[in-house]
Structure formats: structure tokens, C-alpha cells
């Protein structure tokens, strides 16, 4: 509906955040420019928000390595609500394609993270714990926790952290990803499979989903971090992971 051009390069954060603050929609997607969206990505993301109202940030791209990154509420709430469990739901090929797209050959040196993912599950819907931020959908309320001042940085990892990751933590909400890979990060090197994925897109649409209000526990973030450190330290983590259904490599995961 709108296309905004800036005379100078402000970077993603300073260009996008002021617009996101003024949006009237309940859900707002922030995406890099080199993302190929597959059919059904909107419905896949909305299904997570509709079924798991604790969600504040959902990516259509699952990772196997981000379950400890800005997931304080997800881990604490999910554990004590008995929603956390290990499952094998993600396509390893798609997960490896993302690692290759960012030049991170070592991302899955621990092969167990390709085979088993830490998830939350409610009813028939599961979501992966943690996500990246090259493409993610956030509840509008998250942006009330964004710093008022612009970052004045064209790009640095700290801008994504301060203006996307931490606001979701401050909002008290969960950080998740769909179990199905609904988008690809294209990077700088076109490959044949990218063309095939593009040609498979039909552009078909279905009705959007009603999103319920967010749901959260009124427990201090600091207290949750303390409890998580006790639950997931190197001594307790193998025991906890086995209790959550990880049948192999609990010490190495």
C-alpha cells in the first residue's frame, strides 16, 4: 500500500521502526530484501499466533540453533506450562540451505540440531523455540518497548538486538518459528534450487486468521533468567533435555 524512499541509506532499523510504530495492524512483518516467500507463509505464521497467544515474535524460517537467544520467557513459561518438548519436525535440507546462504558452514557442526528441535506444542500445533530476525512477524505491542531514539547505524547486529530482540523480551512474549520452512534467505549467490522454488510459487491466498490478544505471565524477567540459568546450566541441562524427550546426545546438544 505504501512505498517509502529515503534520500540517504538509513539502514533497515531506522527506516522500518518508525513505520511499524504507526501501523494499525495487530501483526507486523519485518523482512530483509533478499527473502523468497513460499505459498502459505502468512497462514503458517498466523496459525502460531492464533494457537499460542504467548507468541510475540514468529519467523517463517525455523533454525535449530537459536533456542537460547532472547528466549527467556519461551523457556521459562514453556517449561512450567509443560509445553516444551523435543521433536523432529523441520526439514534438514532447508535448514542447511539457510546456513549456506549466510556463509555459516559451522552452524550445524552439531548434527543433533538438524535431527531434533526444541519446540512448544499446544494441541496439534507446534513451533520451534527461537528464531532469527532476517524475517519475522511481531505483535504491534512489541514496538511500544522499542527505544525512542533512532539507532543512526546503517547496519550492525546490535541494532537488531536493541530494536527487535530485546523489545520482545521486555514485552514478556515468546520467540518462535514455524516448523515448516516458509521462506528462503537468498544471499548473494543465486543457485538453481532458488529458481525452482520461485517457479513453484502460485501466489494463491487464503483467508487470514483472527489473532487473539497476547497472553503472558506477570513474572519479572530477571527472576525468569535466574531460574533458567539453574534449569539449563551444563549440569542440569542433560537431565532436563532428556525429560523433554531428547533421546540421544543430551550432553552434547
MONOR-V842651 format. One record per run of one state. SS is the DSSP state (H for helix, E for strand, C for the rest). FROM is the first residue (numbers start at 1). TO is the last residue. If there is no record, write none. Layout:
ss:SS from:FROM to:TO
ss:SS from:FROM to:TO
This chain:
ss:C from:1 to:10
ss:H from:11 to:22
ss:C from:23 to:26
ss:E from:27 to:31
ss:C from:32 to:34
ss:E from:35 to:37
ss:C from:38 to:40
ss:H from:41 to:51
ss:C from:52 to:54
ss:E from:55 to:59
ss:C from:60 to:71
ss:H from:72 to:80
ss:C from:81 to:83
ss:E from:84 to:87
ss:C from:88 to:91
ss:H from:92 to:101
ss:C from:102 to:111
ss:H from:112 to:115
ss:C from:116 to:116
ss:E from:117 to:122
ss:C from:123 to:124
ss:E from:125 to:129
ss:C from:130 to:134
ss:E from:135 to:139
ss:H from:140 to:145
ss:C from:146 to:156
ss:H from:157 to:170
ss:C from:171 to:173
ss:E from:174 to:178
ss:C from:179 to:182
ss:E from:183 to:185
ss:C from:186 to:191
ss:H from:192 to:199
ss:C from:200 to:220
ss:H from:221 to:231
ss:C from:232 to:236
ss:H from:237 to:243
ss:C from:244 to:253
